[in-house]
Amino acid sequence: MLITDYPVALDTDVSSEISTMLDKSFADIDWQAPWMCHINQLRIISAAIQGLSSSSEQNNAVAYECQPIDVIAGVLNNAFNQQSSNEQSSHGQAELPMTKPTHNNKAHTLKFVSQDVLPEGEAYEQFIGISGNIPTRDNLHDLFNGSIWLTFPKTKALLNYYHMLEIAAQGINASRGRVRDTITVFDENGAVLVTSDASIGEELIGFDWQASLVAPRAKWDEPQQPTSHAQAAVYIFGHALLEQLIKPRKSLCAHSIVINVTQDFFTLSLSERMSYLDEKVAHYMDELLSKDDVTPRQLAPLPILGVPHFWLDNTDPSFYDDSYVFRSGRRQKSN
């Protein structure tokens, strides 16, 4: 896990099969938290997790297309299937989430499987790329990882693709290298600032918290009540960051990218926004990761509880006076 601090219910037949004991940490999830609102199939996932019995003695392993799965994998597969059904009902054709193949592999439909399916000694990312199977443990980290696969499937597949390329070129070493380090930081701890006011993104990258987060507060979208008049919003990508936000603390800092959009973006429904963003973020990361000089430092620090409407205390401008959290930064603003 890489985190940086500053120094609706399941179908009856499915739920009856996977009902089992989850540890108490799952009860701490605030499914109404503003940073959770963008997760695709949030209602189904949250209801499934909340509805799982804590006293069932049933076997927690079931089969999914001849592959064993566990509890969280079952919940996520059900959400994937429901998402595909909804898309088919709306558009007449479901676009199944797929891997992005490298030269020696074909595309595979993604599905969640038990961690036990991962062969000993095989890299996690490589296994996903060659099989479409996402090894999943019954813990919070993998629940949130799967939730991001549901929400940003093309971006996640693109990141996996670059892992595959690097593994093919460099092998599995103690040091991941600049490309895989950048992927890992964004994958675990990333956030996406979307704005139709380019100056907000520029000021964020320049560490001007007053100009990006405080002065334009009225332009920021409220996650629980999105509006077409908003001009800026943040959507969390990092699954480890979502896990850490179960117990929020002011010093939690995301590594962000800025996606500039037209005002039309904010007229879209939340699911339409995520579909559009998935394409845009995948394209952005494709360009970033293909650069010879890519490093995690090209991701902009963002104290996540400073995002307007993410945390009640940030309604007071003095919240941002904490120089330990809202630092002056390492970049110089361009003239």
Sequence and secondary structure as in RCSB ss.txt:
>XXXX:A:sequence
MLITDYPVALDTDVSSEISTMLDKSFADIDWQAPWMCHINQLRIISAAIQGLSSSSEQNNAVAYECQPIDVIAGV
LNNAFNQQSSNEQSSHGQAELPMTKPTHNNKAHTLKFVSQDVLPEGEAYEQFIGISGNIPTRDNLHDLFNGSIWL
TFPKTKALLNYYHMLEIAAQGINASRGRVRDTITVFDENGAVLVTSDASIGEELIGFDWQASLVAPRAKWDEPQQ
PTSHAQAAVYIFGHALLEQLIKPRKSLCAHSIVINVTQDFFTLSLSERMSYLDEKVAHYMDELLSKDDVTPRQLA
PLPILGVPHFWLDNTDPSFYDDSYVFRSGRRQKSN
>XXXX:A:secstr
   EE      HHHHHHH     GGGGG  TT GGGTT TTHHHHHHHHHHS SS  S   EEETTEEE HHHHH
HHHHHHHHHHHHHHHHSS    B    TT    B EEEEGGGS TT  HHHHHHHH EEEE SSHHHHHHHHHHH
HSHHHHHHHHHHHHHHHHHH S SS  HHHHHHHHHHHHEEEEEES HHHHHHHHTT HIIIIITTGGGB  TTS
  TT  EEEEE  HHHHHHTTS  TTEEEEEEEEE  GGGGGS HHHHHHHHHHHHHHHHHHHHTSTT  GGGSE
EEEGGGSTTT GGGGSGGGGG TTTS   S     
